[in-house]
Amino acid sequence: MAATQMYNPAGFSTNNMTQAVTSDKPVIPLVKHIITDEEIGLLKGSKLQPINMNRVVKLLTDPHSVMLYDRHINALQRLVRHYEKGFPMKDLVQVCKVLNVCSDKTQERPMYETLICDILKICSLPFLKEKSSDELIYEQIVTESVSQLAYLMRVPSRDVRKQICKTLVSFYTEKPASQDVQKHKPTSISYNQKIIENSDVSETLVKSLALLENDIAIKLAVLDVLQHFSKNSAKNCDQMLRVGAGNRICSRMTDADASGQLLFRSVDILWNLLEFGDQGQLATQLDNLSCINQLRDAFIYQLTQGYSHYDRQLRNDLLVIATMIATKCPNAPFVETGFAKQLTLFATFQEVKSHNALVKHLKLMKNHEDFELKKLLFNILVTLSKDSTAVPVLSEGHLMLSLFSFVRANENTMGPRDWTSAQFEEVQLHAMSCLCALCPLMIEDYMTCQGSTRILLLLEWCVGKEDFGGHGNSIHGTGGRGNKRAQMRHCLRLLRSVVSTGDEVVIQDLADQGAINQIITILSNAIRSQSEDDAIDVEMQSDMLLILSCLCDGDMHRKELFGTNGVDVTIHYLKTDSKLLSSGLGHHRLLLAAVDCVWCSIVNCYGTEDYFLEKEGVFLLIDLLEVCPKNMHNLILGCLLDLCENPKTIHHVLTWRGNDNASAPHLFCDIFRNEERELGVRRSKDGAILDHTRPLMGVLQEKQGVIPQPAANPSQAIVDVSENMRAKIYSIFCKIGFTDLPGLTVDDHVTLTVVEKYLDFKMGEVWNEVIAELSEEQVRPVTPDLEAIEAISRAIEERVHIVSGTQQELLEAQQNQDVLDEQEFYAEIRENHRQKEKAMNDFADYVARTSNFALLKAAGDRQELSIEASRLQTKYKESETFHNTDLKALHTTTFSGRTIAVESTSNKLTGGPLNKYDPKSGTLRERKFIKQLTNISAK
């Protein structure tokens, strides 16, 4: 619209304007034209014709017009026509009021259902905003309005409910082809999804499933909405789980449905909840008989009746959901529902013949889905084995026999119905991984299947020269591409899990079949190999050492079988460079396994012990003790302690020297001090005892105090013995002695006084605990017992004082020795200074004689007097035989002859022998001062 107006640029008042008009100068009015975008055709889209929504609401609710149905319909139809492109955000409150009023009238007047559906169709479009800030301003209103749409599921109309589902899906996922409205913009899909997540639509739809048990079509529509909402949205999944969506959906997913969509949509929703929601909460909701029965029936139906790719995928998804339940809820009723028995049947029917009707015509093909099913079945059975009630079911189903059928050498040729070589290798490795978890639980089945023989035969094939190149697929085949390392790695893991049970029958069976010699041979070949070890090689070697430790532990005959070859192998691993401990390849585990192998396979067998000592094994153990981390000290000290039972070991311990020529007793004392420092035992800076009542108690033990306990439970003082290394160090010193030990410092002697009385102090600590417990329980011992307790306490305290006094004497002696050493050092310094002063005085006297003739003459006279005083005869000059040997007119104080030696002038003054050499000409040059003297003489 164009408009003209008078414009007053200077802002004059009315009087001024009047004066301006009456003046002679004519006034030229300024005209401003305002042209809208609509007039020039810049606005695109249809024009929104607003309606007074308050009048429509009043028409529907006013008592005077509540019965005017025709006017109601006309008003609602006009509303639908005007807002066919979408509702503005500012009118959503009135729109929701209209929908609620119409929904309340549908039972009496079904004519409103069509109008509600029309309005809901418009609500499927993104809402319209006039400004960008409307999204933030009206966010709460839009959220509540969308929630109101879900509340309309209460309307008992199939058309309305179906339209609600379509509206919510379109609003959440679809973007309309064209929604051009003048001066308005639609909201984005991301904004709509945010609104849905902030509302309670998901909760309302899950609750509405209870109203739709008999209406499968509407139920599928609601599940479709939940399927869209739960995809990629953690908030919607959490909202659904809060109202028990897992239980509601799973418990009815096998209801009759001709279309087959119910099971698919239910599984897809459960999968989304599993992926984006709280798995623990979902597993708890599915942990009941009804849900497990539904999963069982659905799985069996899909496995036996499904033949398409879709059916196989759905079957595998059901098994993954069941595995999640078994993982999160170990006590889920899989055994009670018979699901565990059926799963065992399906996992073993290919390897173990069965006459069960379910597997009579069942065949697994080479396709990817059936291959994944085989691995999923093994995986869920391992998970179910955590429940002790499921183990007999697995045993009855011959699961071990089925798994051990894969523990055999790989063949390059496969039958037409067998797995491919890559598939067989992957299933084989997966089966061996499952056996690692199942064999310790099913030892009888392991022996029945001759598991030891199968494993050792496969291990022999792994180290043989047969040509085989592994594919290295999956996590179990890591590092096994083109070789047999993956099979060997799992063989050793399986052996380790079996021998770690400590079952004597299994261990003896392995020893009888030559497992010890076989493993030692493999290790001997490994240490002779020139190739560099990676993490997998180090892991396998560690496993073999642990297997040997378990096989030889506690049996003298098996230790003799270990023999010198085993000792040589162990010595090689004890020589491992300590720098490799931080390499990240697992060498720390390898060293621990080597020390454990020494302890279990060599110690207490005299033949191997002597050979171990001959190979300087004790030196290697103490070397390792010196450089290894603290968490390895306990194991090494325990091994050394048992080795010290052999008297020959003591000489090796005392002979050892480490860095800076440190001795083994010094190293043990240093470890003892570090252990007390970490425990927080009260010691002075010199290591002397400060607390005479608690000479061994640490900070933690002191804070815990004394707690009355039953007699069967160990007290804090007893537990302290096994929690740190002080008791082992005390025991080692008991073997090597407390006196005449080499390489000890004063600090070591101070520490050694505590170590020597460790047992007495620990006994006193235990008696103090007994007294404190009796006091806590308000029990007074009888007089003789009380006197005995007091006498023991006094005796222990006196010993503490004696040890403390000894420590003070040692420290004082050291302090006195330090003072003497300091005085001797200062005396040496003074003597050095005295000699320097004498040399300076002699030089000054020499300079004085050479510069003053009177002093020189006096020095000569003194020299003659000194010579005469040294003679026995005083009047020798008066004798006839006297001959004077002094040279006349000689003014020196030295005994000179007719030949003298003159020292050359210093090079600093002459310039050296090459002073006359000219480097440019390569000839000798004349000295400049000579030329100058020649010139002077010429003048």
MARVEX-498978 format. One line per 4 residues: number of its first residue (from 1); their letters; for each residue x, z, y of C-alpha. Coordinates in steps of 0.5 Angstrom, whole numbers. Layout:
<pafis>
NUM> A> X Z Y | ...
</pafis>
This chain:
<pafis>
1> MAAT> 0 0 0 | 3 -2 7 | 2 3 13 | 4 3 20
5> QMYN> 5 9 24 | 8 11 31 | 15 13 31 | 18 18 36
9> PAGF> 26 17 35 | 28 22 40 | 22 27 39 | 19 28 46
13> STNN> 14 32 48 | 7 30 50 | 8 31 57 | 15 27 57
17> MTQA> 11 21 53 | 6 21 59 | 11 21 64 | 15 15 60
21> VTSD> 8 11 59 | 7 12 67 | 14 10 68 | 16 2 70
25> KPVI> 20 1 64 | 15 -1 58 | 15 3 51 | 16 -1 45
29> PLVK> 13 2 39 | 17 2 32 | 14 1 26 | 16 3 19
33> HIIT> 13 -1 13 | 12 3 6 | 12 -1 0 | 11 2 -7
37> DEEI> 14 -1 -13 | 8 -2 -16 | 6 -7 -10 | 12 -11 -11
41> GLLK> 11 -11 -19 | 17 -7 -21 | 14 -2 -25 | 13 -4 -32
45> GSKL> 8 -1 -37 | 1 1 -37 | -1 6 -32 | -3 13 -34
49> QPIN> -11 14 -32 | -11 22 -31 | -17 26 -34 | -19 32 -31
53> MNRV> -18 36 -38 | -21 42 -35 | -28 39 -35 | -27 36 -42
57> VKLL> -25 43 -44 | -31 46 -40 | -36 41 -43 | -34 43 -50
61> TDPH> -34 51 -49 | -40 52 -44 | -46 55 -46 | -50 50 -42
65> SVML> -47 44 -45 | -45 46 -52 | -50 43 -55 | -49 36 -52
69> YDRH> -46 33 -57 | -47 25 -55 | -43 27 -48 | -38 31 -52
73> INAL> -36 25 -56 | -36 20 -50 | -32 25 -47 | -27 25 -53
77> QRLV> -27 18 -53 | -25 17 -46 | -20 22 -47 | -17 18 -53
81> RHYE> -17 11 -49 | -14 14 -43 | -8 17 -47 | -7 12 -52
85> KGFP> 0 12 -50 | 2 19 -51 | 0 26 -48 | 4 28 -42
89> MKDL> 7 35 -43 | 3 38 -37 | -3 37 -41 | -1 39 -48
93> VQVC> -5 46 -47 | -11 43 -46 | -11 38 -51 | -9 44 -56
97> KVLN> -16 47 -54 | -20 41 -55 | -17 40 -62 | -18 48 -64
101> VCSD> -25 47 -61 | -27 41 -65 | -24 44 -71 | -29 50 -71
105> KTQE> -35 45 -70 | -33 40 -76 | -36 44 -81 | -43 44 -77
109> RPMY> -42 37 -74 | -37 32 -79 | -37 27 -73 | -32 31 -70
113> ETLI> -27 29 -75 | -26 22 -73 | -24 24 -66 | -19 30 -69
117> CDIL> -16 24 -73 | -16 20 -66 | -13 25 -62 | -8 27 -68
121> KICS> -5 20 -68 | -4 20 -61 | 0 27 -62 | 5 23 -67
125> LPFL> 7 19 -61 | 13 23 -57 | 10 27 -51 | 11 24 -44
129> KEKS> 15 27 -39 | 15 25 -31 | 22 29 -30 | 28 30 -34
133> SDEL> 27 37 -33 | 20 37 -36 | 24 38 -43 | 27 44 -41
137> IYEQ> 21 47 -37 | 15 45 -42 | 20 47 -48 | 16 53 -50
141> IVTE> 9 50 -49 | 11 44 -53 | 14 48 -59 | 7 52 -59
145> SVSQ> 3 46 -59 | 7 43 -65 | 5 49 -68 | -2 49 -67
149> LAYL> -2 42 -70 | 0 45 -77 | -5 51 -76 | -10 45 -76
153> MRVP> -9 45 -84 | -14 50 -84 | -20 45 -83 | -23 43 -90
157> SRDV> -22 36 -89 | -18 31 -93 | -18 26 -87 | -15 31 -82
161> RKQI> -10 34 -87 | -8 27 -88 | -7 25 -81 | -4 32 -79
165> CKTL> 2 30 -85 | 3 23 -82 | 3 26 -75 | 8 31 -76
169> VSFY> 13 26 -80 | 12 20 -75 | 13 26 -69 | 20 28 -73
173> TEKP> 23 21 -76 | 20 15 -72 | 21 12 -66 | 15 8 -63
177> ASQD> 16 0 -62 | 13 1 -55 | 11 7 -51 | 12 4 -43
181> VQKH> 8 8 -38 | 9 8 -31 | 13 14 -28 | 13 17 -35
185> KPTS> 19 17 -40 | 18 19 -48 | 22 25 -51 | 27 23 -55
189> ISYN> 27 24 -63 | 33 29 -63 | 28 33 -58 | 22 32 -62
193> QKII> 27 35 -68 | 29 41 -64 | 22 42 -63 | 20 42 -70
197> ENSD> 26 47 -72 | 24 52 -66 | 17 52 -68 | 14 55 -75
201> VSET> 11 49 -77 | 15 49 -84 | 13 56 -85 | 6 54 -84
205> LVKS> 6 48 -89 | 9 52 -94 | 4 57 -94 | -2 51 -94
209> LALL> 0 49 -101 | -4 55 -103 | -10 51 -100 | -8 45 -104
213> ENDI> -8 47 -111 | -13 42 -113 | -12 36 -108 | -6 33 -111
217> AIKL> -6 27 -106 | -6 32 -100 | -1 36 -103 | 4 30 -104
221> AVLD> 3 29 -97 | 5 36 -95 | 11 36 -99 | 13 29 -96
225> VLQH> 13 33 -89 | 17 38 -92 | 22 33 -95 | 23 30 -89
229> FSKN> 24 37 -85 | 29 40 -90 | 33 34 -90 | 40 35 -86
233> SAKN> 36 42 -82 | 39 48 -84 | 34 52 -79 | 28 49 -83
237> CDQM> 31 50 -90 | 31 58 -87 | 24 58 -85 | 22 55 -91
241> LRVG> 26 60 -95 | 23 66 -91 | 16 64 -94 | 18 63 -101
245> AGNR> 18 56 -101 | 23 56 -107 | 18 59 -112 | 12 56 -109
249> ICSR> 14 49 -110 | 18 50 -117 | 12 54 -120 | 8 48 -119
253> MTDA> 12 42 -120 | 10 40 -127 | 3 40 -125 | -1 33 -127
257> DASG> 0 28 -123 | -1 20 -125 | 4 18 -119 | 10 22 -121
261> QLLF> 12 23 -114 | 10 31 -115 | 16 32 -119 | 21 28 -115
265> RSVD> 19 31 -108 | 19 38 -111 | 26 37 -114 | 28 33 -107
269> ILWN> 26 39 -103 | 29 44 -108 | 36 40 -107 | 35 40 -100
273> LLEF> 34 48 -100 | 40 48 -104 | 45 44 -100 | 43 47 -93
277> GDQG> 39 53 -94 | 42 60 -97 | 43 59 -104 | 43 66 -106
281> QLAT> 36 67 -103 | 34 61 -107 | 36 63 -113 | 33 70 -112
285> QLDN> 26 66 -111 | 27 62 -118 | 30 67 -122 | 23 69 -126
289> LSCI> 20 66 -132 | 15 61 -129 | 20 58 -125 | 25 57 -131
293> NQLR> 19 55 -135 | 18 49 -130 | 25 47 -130 | 26 47 -138
297> DAFI> 19 43 -139 | 21 38 -133 | 28 37 -136 | 26 36 -143
301> YQLT> 21 31 -141 | 26 27 -136 | 31 27 -142 | 27 25 -148
305> QGYS> 22 21 -144 | 25 18 -138 | 29 11 -139 | 30 9 -132
309> HYDR> 36 10 -127 | 31 14 -123 | 29 19 -129 | 36 20 -131
313> QLRN> 38 22 -124 | 32 27 -123 | 34 30 -130 | 41 31 -127
317> DLLV> 39 34 -121 | 34 39 -125 | 40 41 -129 | 44 42 -123
321> IATM> 39 47 -120 | 39 51 -126 | 46 51 -126 | 46 54 -119
325> IATK> 41 59 -121 | 45 61 -127 | 51 62 -123 | 48 66 -117
329> CPNA> 43 70 -122 | 47 72 -129 | 41 75 -131 | 36 70 -130
333> PFVE> 31 69 -136 | 34 63 -139 | 35 66 -146 | 28 69 -146
337> TGFA> 25 62 -144 | 29 59 -150 | 32 54 -144 | 39 56 -147
341> KQLT> 37 54 -154 | 35 48 -152 | 41 46 -147 | 46 48 -153
345> LFAT> 42 43 -157 | 42 38 -152 | 50 39 -151 | 52 39 -158
349> FQEV> 47 34 -162 | 52 28 -161 | 58 32 -165 | 54 37 -169
353> KSHN> 48 34 -173 | 41 37 -172 | 35 35 -175 | 31 38 -169
357> ALVK> 25 33 -167 | 28 33 -160 | 34 30 -161 | 32 25 -167
361> HLKL> 31 19 -163 | 36 21 -157 | 42 18 -155 | 47 18 -149
365> MKNH> 50 12 -147 | 56 10 -143 | 53 10 -136 | 55 14 -131
369> EDFE> 49 19 -131 | 49 20 -138 | 57 22 -137 | 55 27 -132
373> LKKL> 50 30 -136 | 55 31 -142 | 59 35 -137 | 53 39 -133
377> LFNI> 51 41 -140 | 58 44 -142 | 58 47 -135 | 52 51 -135
381> LVTL> 53 53 -142 | 60 56 -140 | 56 59 -134 | 50 62 -138
385> SKDS> 56 65 -143 | 57 71 -137 | 50 74 -140 | 52 77 -146
389> TAVP> 45 76 -149 | 47 68 -149 | 53 69 -153 | 49 69 -160
393> VLSE> 45 63 -158 | 51 59 -156 | 54 61 -163 | 48 59 -167
397> GHLM> 48 52 -163 | 55 51 -166 | 58 50 -159 | 65 52 -161
401> LSLF> 65 46 -166 | 62 41 -161 | 68 43 -156 | 73 43 -161
405> SFVR> 71 36 -163 | 75 34 -157 | 81 38 -158 | 85 32 -162
409> ANEN> 89 26 -160 | 87 21 -156 | 86 14 -159 | 86 8 -155
413> TMGP> 81 4 -159 | 74 7 -159 | 67 5 -162 | 62 1 -159
417> RDWT> 58 7 -158 | 63 12 -156 | 66 14 -149 | 71 9 -146
421> SAQF> 78 12 -146 | 77 14 -139 | 71 18 -140 | 73 21 -147
425> EEVQ> 79 24 -143 | 75 27 -138 | 70 30 -143 | 76 32 -147
429> LHAM> 79 36 -141 | 73 39 -139 | 71 41 -146 | 78 45 -146
433> SCLC> 77 48 -140 | 70 51 -142 | 74 53 -149 | 78 57 -144
437> ALCP> 72 61 -142 | 69 61 -149 | 74 63 -154 | 75 70 -151
441> LMIE> 68 71 -152 | 67 68 -159 | 73 69 -163 | 70 69 -170
445> DYMT> 67 62 -168 | 74 60 -166 | 77 62 -173 | 72 59 -176
449> CQGS> 73 52 -173 | 81 53 -174 | 82 53 -167 | 89 55 -167
453> TRIL> 91 49 -172 | 87 44 -167 | 91 47 -161 | 98 47 -164
457> LLLE> 97 40 -167 | 94 37 -160 | 100 41 -157 | 105 37 -162
461> WCVG> 102 30 -160 | 103 32 -153 | 110 33 -153 | 111 27 -158
465> KEDF> 113 20 -157 | 107 17 -158 | 105 12 -153 | 99 14 -148
469> GGHG> 98 14 -141 | 92 18 -138 | 88 16 -133 | 88 23 -129
473> NSIH> 81 23 -127 | 77 29 -124 | 80 35 -122 | 82 37 -129
477> GTGG> 86 31 -130 | 91 32 -124 | 98 30 -125 | 96 27 -131
481> RGNK> 96 19 -129 | 100 15 -134 | 102 21 -138 | 100 27 -143
485> RAQM> 101 33 -138 | 94 34 -137 | 92 35 -144 | 99 39 -145
489> RHCL> 97 43 -139 | 90 45 -142 | 93 46 -149 | 97 52 -146
493> RLLR> 91 54 -142 | 87 55 -148 | 93 58 -152 | 94 63 -146
497> SVVS> 86 65 -146 | 86 66 -153 | 93 70 -154 | 91 74 -148
501> TGDE> 85 78 -152 | 90 81 -156 | 86 80 -162 | 91 81 -168
505> VVIQ> 88 76 -173 | 89 71 -168 | 96 72 -166 | 98 73 -173
509> DLAD> 95 66 -174 | 99 63 -169 | 105 66 -171 | 104 64 -178
513> QGAI> 103 57 -176 | 110 57 -172 | 107 57 -165 | 113 61 -163
517> NQII> 118 56 -165 | 114 51 -163 | 114 53 -156 | 121 55 -155
521> TILS> 123 48 -157 | 119 45 -152 | 122 50 -147 | 129 48 -149
525> NAIR> 127 41 -148 | 124 43 -141 | 130 46 -138 | 135 41 -141
529> SQSE> 131 36 -137 | 134 33 -131 | 128 31 -127 | 125 36 -122
533> DDAI> 120 40 -123 | 113 40 -119 | 108 45 -119 | 104 43 -125
537> DVEM> 111 43 -129 | 112 50 -127 | 105 53 -128 | 106 50 -136
541> QSDM> 113 54 -136 | 110 60 -134 | 104 59 -139 | 109 58 -145
545> LLIL> 113 65 -143 | 106 69 -142 | 104 66 -149 | 111 68 -152
549> SCLC> 110 75 -149 | 103 76 -152 | 105 73 -159 | 112 78 -159
553> DGDM> 109 84 -156 | 109 90 -161 | 111 87 -167 | 119 87 -169
557> HRKE> 118 81 -174 | 115 76 -169 | 121 79 -164 | 126 77 -169
561> LFGT> 123 70 -169 | 124 70 -162 | 131 70 -163 | 137 68 -159
565> NGVD> 134 61 -158 | 129 65 -154 | 134 69 -151 | 137 63 -148
569> VTIH> 131 60 -145 | 129 67 -142 | 136 67 -139 | 136 61 -136
573> YLKT> 129 62 -132 | 132 69 -130 | 138 65 -126 | 132 61 -122
577> DSKL> 134 61 -115 | 131 66 -111 | 130 61 -105 | 125 58 -109
581> LSSG> 120 64 -109 | 117 61 -102 | 117 54 -104 | 110 54 -106
585> LGHH> 110 51 -113 | 109 58 -117 | 116 60 -118 | 115 67 -117
589> RLLL> 110 67 -122 | 115 64 -127 | 120 69 -125 | 115 75 -127
593> AAVD> 113 71 -133 | 120 71 -135 | 121 78 -134 | 115 80 -138
597> CVWC> 118 76 -143 | 124 80 -143 | 120 86 -144 | 115 84 -149
601> SIVN> 120 79 -153 | 127 82 -153 | 127 90 -151 | 127 94 -157
605> CYGT> 129 89 -162 | 137 91 -163 | 139 84 -165 | 136 80 -159
609> EDYF> 138 86 -154 | 145 86 -156 | 145 78 -155 | 141 79 -148
613> LEKE> 147 84 -146 | 152 79 -148 | 149 74 -144 | 149 79 -138
617> GVFL> 142 79 -138 | 142 86 -135 | 146 84 -129 | 141 78 -128
621> LIDL> 135 83 -128 | 139 87 -122 | 140 81 -118 | 133 79 -118
625> LEVC> 131 86 -117 | 136 86 -111 | 133 80 -108 | 126 79 -110
629> PKNM> 119 81 -106 | 117 89 -107 | 111 87 -111 | 116 85 -117
633> HNLI> 120 91 -117 | 115 95 -121 | 115 90 -127 | 123 89 -127
637> LGCL> 124 97 -126 | 120 98 -132 | 124 93 -136 | 130 96 -134
641> LDLC> 128 103 -136 | 126 101 -143 | 133 97 -144 | 136 103 -142
645> ENPK> 134 106 -149 | 140 102 -151 | 146 106 -150 | 150 99 -148
649> TIHH> 146 98 -143 | 148 104 -138 | 155 101 -138 | 152 94 -135
653> VLTW> 148 98 -130 | 154 102 -128 | 158 96 -127 | 154 92 -123
657> RGND> 156 90 -116 | 151 86 -111 | 152 84 -104 | 157 88 -100
661> NASA> 159 91 -107 | 153 95 -107 | 152 99 -114 | 146 99 -118
665> PHLF> 145 107 -117 | 145 105 -109 | 140 100 -110 | 136 105 -114
669> CDIF> 136 110 -108 | 135 105 -103 | 128 103 -107 | 126 110 -107
673> RNEE> 127 111 -100 | 123 105 -98 | 118 107 -103 | 117 114 -100
677> RELG> 117 111 -93 | 111 107 -94 | 108 113 -97 | 109 116 -91
681> VRRS> 113 122 -94 | 115 127 -89 | 123 126 -89 | 128 127 -83
685> KDGA> 132 121 -80 | 137 123 -85 | 133 123 -91 | 132 131 -92
689> ILDH> 126 135 -94 | 122 137 -88 | 116 140 -91 | 118 145 -96
693> TRPL> 111 146 -99 | 109 139 -100 | 116 135 -102 | 113 129 -105
697> MGVL> 106 128 -102 | 105 122 -98 | 100 121 -92 | 94 118 -96
701> QEKQ> 94 123 -101 | 94 129 -96 | 88 126 -92 | 84 125 -99
705> GVIP> 86 132 -100 | 84 136 -107 | 77 134 -110 | 74 138 -116
709> QPAA> 74 133 -122 | 72 134 -129 | 78 135 -134 | 78 128 -136
713> NPSQ> 79 125 -129 | 86 125 -127 | 88 128 -120 | 91 125 -114
717> AIVD> 98 128 -116 | 97 125 -123 | 95 118 -120 | 101 118 -115
721> VSEN> 106 117 -121 | 103 111 -124 | 101 108 -117 | 109 108 -114
725> MRAK> 116 107 -117 | 119 114 -116 | 117 116 -123 | 121 110 -126
729> IYSI> 127 111 -122 | 127 118 -124 | 127 116 -131 | 133 111 -130
733> FCKI> 137 116 -127 | 135 121 -133 | 139 115 -137 | 145 114 -133
737> GFTD> 146 121 -130 | 146 124 -124 | 153 125 -123 | 160 121 -122
741> LPGL> 156 115 -120 | 159 109 -117 | 158 107 -110 | 154 112 -107
745> TVDD> 154 114 -100 | 152 121 -97 | 145 118 -96 | 144 116 -103
749> HVTL> 147 123 -105 | 141 126 -100 | 136 122 -104 | 139 123 -111
753> TVVE> 138 131 -110 | 130 129 -109 | 130 124 -115 | 134 129 -119
757> KYLD> 128 135 -118 | 123 130 -118 | 119 132 -124 | 120 139 -122
761> FKMG> 117 138 -115 | 111 134 -119 | 110 140 -123 | 109 144 -117
765> EVWN> 105 139 -114 | 100 139 -120 | 100 147 -120 | 98 147 -112
769> EVIA> 92 142 -114 | 90 147 -120 | 90 153 -115 | 86 149 -109
773> ELSE> 81 146 -114 | 80 153 -117 | 79 156 -110 | 74 150 -108
777> EQVR> 70 152 -114 | 71 159 -112 | 74 161 -119 | 79 167 -119
781> PVTP> 84 167 -125 | 85 173 -129 | 90 177 -127 | 96 175 -132
785> DLEA> 94 168 -131 | 94 169 -123 | 101 172 -124 | 104 166 -128
789> IEAI> 101 161 -123 | 104 165 -117 | 111 166 -121 | 111 158 -122
793> SRAI> 109 157 -115 | 115 161 -112 | 120 158 -117 | 118 151 -115
797> EERV> 118 153 -108 | 125 156 -109 | 128 150 -112 | 125 146 -106
801> HIVS> 129 151 -101 | 135 150 -106 | 135 142 -106 | 134 143 -98
805> GTQQ> 140 147 -97 | 144 142 -102 | 142 137 -97 | 144 140 -91
809> ELLE> 151 142 -94 | 152 135 -96 | 150 133 -89 | 154 138 -85
813> AQQN> 160 136 -90 | 159 129 -88 | 158 131 -80 | 165 135 -81
817> QDVL> 168 129 -84 | 166 124 -79 | 169 129 -74 | 176 129 -77
821> DEQE> 175 121 -78 | 174 121 -70 | 180 126 -69 | 184 121 -73
825> FYAE> 182 115 -69 | 183 118 -63 | 190 121 -65 | 192 114 -67
829> IREN> 190 111 -60 | 194 116 -57 | 200 114 -61 | 199 107 -59
833> HRQK> 199 109 -52 | 205 113 -52 | 209 107 -55 | 207 103 -50
837> EKAM> 209 108 -44 | 216 108 -48 | 217 101 -48 | 215 101 -40
841> NDFA> 220 106 -38 | 225 103 -42 | 224 96 -39 | 224 100 -32
845> DYVA> 230 103 -33 | 233 96 -35 | 231 93 -29 | 234 99 -25
849> RTSN> 241 98 -28 | 241 91 -27 | 239 92 -20 | 243 98 -18
853> FALL> 251 98 -20 | 251 106 -19 | 245 107 -24 | 249 102 -29
857> KAAG> 255 106 -28 | 252 112 -29 | 248 110 -35 | 255 107 -38
861> DRQE> 258 114 -37 | 252 117 -40 | 253 113 -46 | 261 115 -47
865> LSIE> 259 122 -47 | 254 121 -52 | 259 117 -56 | 264 123 -55
869> ASRL> 259 128 -57 | 257 124 -64 | 264 125 -66 | 267 130 -70
873> QTKY> 274 131 -67 | 274 132 -59 | 281 131 -58 | 282 124 -61
877> KESE> 284 120 -55 | 290 125 -54 | 293 123 -61 | 298 118 -62
881> TFHN> 294 113 -66 | 288 112 -61 | 287 105 -59 | 282 104 -53
885> TDLK> 277 98 -55 | 273 98 -49 | 274 91 -45 | 276 93 -38
889> ALHT> 272 91 -32 | 266 90 -36 | 259 93 -33 | 254 93 -39
893> TTFS> 251 99 -43 | 252 94 -49 | 257 94 -54 | 260 87 -53
897> GRTI> 265 83 -56 | 269 77 -54 | 264 72 -55 | 257 73 -52
901> AVES> 250 70 -53 | 246 68 -47 | 239 67 -48 | 236 60 -45
905> TSNK> 232 60 -39 | 225 60 -40 | 221 53 -41 | 216 55 -35
909> LTGG> 222 55 -30 | 226 48 -33 | 219 44 -35 | 222 43 -42
913> PLNK> 226 38 -46 | 221 32 -44 | 221 34 -36 | 226 28 -35
917> YDPK> 221 23 -39 | 217 18 -35 | 211 16 -39 | 210 10 -35
921> SGTL> 217 6 -36 | 219 10 -42 | 226 12 -40 | 229 18 -37
925> RERK> 228 20 -30 | 233 23 -25 | 231 30 -22 | 228 30 -15
929> FIKQ> 232 36 -13 | 238 33 -15 | 237 27 -10 | 235 32 -5
933> LTNI> 242 35 -5 | 245 29 -5 | 242 27 1 | 244 33 4
937> SAK> 251 33 2 | 251 26 5 | 249 28 12
</pafis>
